[in-house]
Amino acid sequence: MSKHKFKTEVNQLLQLIIHSLYSHKEIFLRELVSNASDALDKLKYLTLTDESFKKMKFDPRIDIEFDKDKKTLVVKDTGIGMNEEDLVENLGTIANSGTKKFLQQLKPGTAIDANLIGQFGVGFYSIFMVADTVEVLSRKAGEDKAFLWKSSGKGDYEIAEAEQALNGTSITLHLNDEGIEFANKWEIDNIIKKYSNHIPFPIFLHFEEEDKDKKKSRKTEQVNSASAIWKKPKNELKDKDYNEFYKTISHDYDDPLHCIHTHAEGTLQYTTLFYIPKKAPFDLFQVEYKPGVKLYVKRVFITDDDKELLPSYLRFVKGIIDSDDLPLNVSRELLQKNRVLATIKSASVKKILSELVTLSTDKKKYEEFYTEFRKPLKEGLYQDFANRETLLELVRFKSTTETGYTSLSDYKLRMKPDQKAIYYITGENENNLRHSPLLEMYKQKEIEVLILDDEIDEIVVPAVGKYKDIELKSVNRSDAAQDLKTEDEKKTEKEIEPLIKRMAKVLSSEVKEVKASVRLSDSPSCIVADENDPTMQMQHLMKAMGQGNLPDIKPILEVNPTHPIVKKLETLKDDSVFEDITRLLFEQAMLIEGVQIKDPSEFAKRLNRIMEGAL
């Protein structure tokens, strides 16, 4: 017998789960059954594709037994099984992807959301909510030795050699007071039907039953339908069937937001069943995210770990792809180059996007979807040129004139007759953007501007460039207002050229250029980016991505020729006061744009000098 310590993250996780109020304790059984199903899937695949396993007798089944008097619950499967190394790897360690993120969601004594359990691959550990001690007896297919893993979930576990005639895994839970309610036929039957009815292997429940003479006898009953739901005709399925199966494959406690079921016949025969979740998974923006789509060939599970089944921007989609036209021994390496799968992938993407277009007609439901998944959808604009037109109809933005989100097509309908571009402003904070001086002229001329406050907007929207031949123009850039300039504004611009040159001389080391602004009405100054330079938001992004060695990119300072401060500057003779005010106009414009000024102490001194002079 060997004794092992849980890895630090596991130990911390166990304590949180054990000592938290877990409102959905039944999830432990869903997780054990899902793990058993995965083990059967893996062995089934080997018996069909690996010569050394083809002669092996494969009787796929999951058996559940309970004893209320002994306070035990047992879940067995005849799947791939585990050896000692597998037990350490699977039960003593959690993959780091998401574990720390999971732990950050929890605090001792707080309720654990059922969704979190499955999303982070920590479902097995939920058993310690209902059990004092757990024993896992397993023998790996093709090997002679069996091993017994045992733990009370208090920091360590033991592994010893054991006896088991058949391959597979048997998990025995010694139930605590919280878990004794699950040593009950009705409770187990109800949970299986709720979560695992469509797992494609039979689940047998063993129980004692009394007849009218009070004689007890052992009974065995299959408690799930064990059907490949995705192969059934749509007219035979109800929402309840779809929702139950979704919970089985997604480990989500909620029903899905939307379901897409397709049977394709013709040159290629395949079935897809895709789900859009209500909530985004916590690993959505992690590089090592776990894909949500499983690949089957003729109902035989192949893989659920291939990021090529759908493009990465649709990684939130859960579901099944089942093809009749792929070989059973198709490997992950082949998936990326397989023409059949490439065709299925392309058709699946178009189908999902088409369904989202239909969903968008239900404004309330689509906003629920868009709030969760707008960022990956915007990634698609950058990644998926073939479907960009459809994606442009799906993206939504906040606006200076509309409540909630608006589409580009609706913006186009509201454009003024002489308006030549769709205008937008980018930045980190919606409230700051709405009060930005850059919007003053547009408000005055009653021109709508889209508010883009997602970091990804700064990368994606300039890359798109146009919507139906209408240019997308950033008001953060110096050229945005040129097409809106009037003859009077051009005349005023010429009149203050001497002032502009004088200010430019003061700020020669800080700015690229000083210009008279046509976009300002209330504010005296603002900063914008040259049309060929990255905006301030883009510079922040590049630094956040580790590009800290960026050259010093100077902004353009625009000043409002009609503002009282600027008008008085024209006649100001005192060079030191002129320099102070010029620099303050520049620094306040920087602060409004959320840019840190280089020398706050000098800024404060300048401000104090001007206030002292005013008093």
ABEGO torsion letter per residue (X at the ends): XBBBBBBAAAAAAAAAAAABBBABAAAAAAAAAAAAAAAAAAAAAAAAABAAAAABBBBBBBBBBBBAAAGBBBBBBABAEBBAAAAAAAAABBBABGAAAAAAABBBGBBBBAAAAAAAGAAAAAAAAABABBBBBBBBBGBABBBBBBBAGAGBBBBBBBBBABBEBBBBBBBBAAAAAABBAAAAAAAAAAAAAABABBBBBBBBBBBAAGBBBBBBBBABAGBBAAABBAAABBAAAAAAAAAAAAGBABBBABBBBBBBBEABBBBBBBBBBABBBAAAABAABBBABBBBBGGBBABAABAAABBAAAAABBEBBBBAABBAABBAAAAAABAAAAAAAAAAAAAAAAAAAAAAABAAAAAAAAAAAAAAAAAAAAABAAAAAAAAAABBBBBAABBEBBBAAAAAAABBAABABBBBBBEABAAAAAABAAAAAAAAAGBBBBBBABAAAAAAAAAAGBBGGBBBBBAABAAAAAAABBAAAAAAAAAAAAAAAAAAAAAAAABABBBBBAABAABABBBBBBAABBBAAAAAAAAAAGBAABBBBBBBBBBBAABAAAAAAAABABAAAAAAAAAAAAAAAAAAAGBBBABAAAAAAAAAAAAAAAX
